[in-house]
Amino acid sequence: MSGKSALIVQCCIRKWLSKVKFREKLSERYEKIYDPKRKKYFYYDSLLARSSWKKPRLLKRVGGDLNVAPTYTDIQAAILVQRNFRRYKSRRRFLRLYVKVFFYIFCSFC
């Protein structure tokens, strides 16, 4: 009898652990964001780059809800956009210089 109850406990723990891991994977894919204008939450799917006011089916099946992603003020959002744009520009500049140096070295051996 004790072996059977141990199997039941193990089964319950495995189910619980799989739900926890599944929620973690979903929280990597989906974000719950608050819209202050409409005073409602919407869901953003980072894999498909889509947003929706309705809760995704996968989240309905698991139960529970996601943590709310941070919302930024206009100034904070502008700073984040500028920072990302500067990173993008610096990466492009670096790649251009890298290609020039690479071709210069490569062509000097020809």
N, C-alpha and C positions, 0 to 999 in steps of 0.2 A: 504493500500500500504506500509506503514512503517513497519508493522509486517512481510511482505514478504521479504522486503529488509534486515531486521534484521536477518531473517533465512538464507538468502544467505551469509551475512557477517559471521555469526556463522559457517556455513558450510565451508567457505573458511579458517577460522581460525583453525577449527578442522583438516582440511586436512594438513595445514601447520604444526601444532603441531605434528601430527602423523608422518609426514616426518622427522621432527627434532628428535623425539624419535627414529625412525627407524634408522636414520643415527648414533645416539649415540650407539645403540645396535650393528650396523655393525662395528663401530670404535673400540668397545670392542673385536670383533671377528677378524677383519682383520687389518693388519699392512701394510703400504706402506713403503718399504725400498729401499734405493738407493744402487746399487752395483757399487763401483768405478772402478772395473776392466772392466766391460762391459759398464759402463756409462749409465745404464738403471735402471728403477725402477722395482721391483717385489713385489708381494703381498703374505703375509704370513697369512694363516688361522690357528689361534691358537686352534680352536675347533678340527679340523682334523689333525693338525700338518703337514700341507702341504704348499708348496710354488709354485707359478706360475708366469710366466712372463706376462700372460694375465690378464686383469682386470676381477674380478669375475662378474657373471651375476647380482647378487643382487646389486652390486655397479653401474652397468650400468643402471638398472631400476630406481634407486633413482636419479641418476644424480649427478653432482658434483664429488668431489674426497676426499680422505682421507688426513689427515695431514701426513707428512712424519715423520717416526720414526727416532730417532737419530741414527746416525752411529758412531761407536767407532773406535778409532785408535787401533793398535795391542796391545799397552800397556794397554789401558783402557779395552779392551776386556779380556786380560789376568787377570787383576785385578778382573773383575767381575766374571770370571770363577773360580778363586781361592777362592773368597769370598763365592760363592755358594757351592763350594766343601767343604769348611771348615764348613759351616752351616750343610750340609748333614752329614758330619762325626760326628759333635758334637751331632746332633739329634740321630744318631745311637748309639753313646756312651751313651747318656742319657737313651735311651730305654733299652739298655742292663743292665745298673745299676738299672733302675726302676724294670725290671723283676726280677733281682737277689734279690733285697730288698723285693719285693712283695712275692716271693716264700719263702724267709727266714722267713718273718713274718707269712705267711700262714702255713708253715710247722711247725713252733714253736707251733701253736695252735693244731696241730694234735696229 
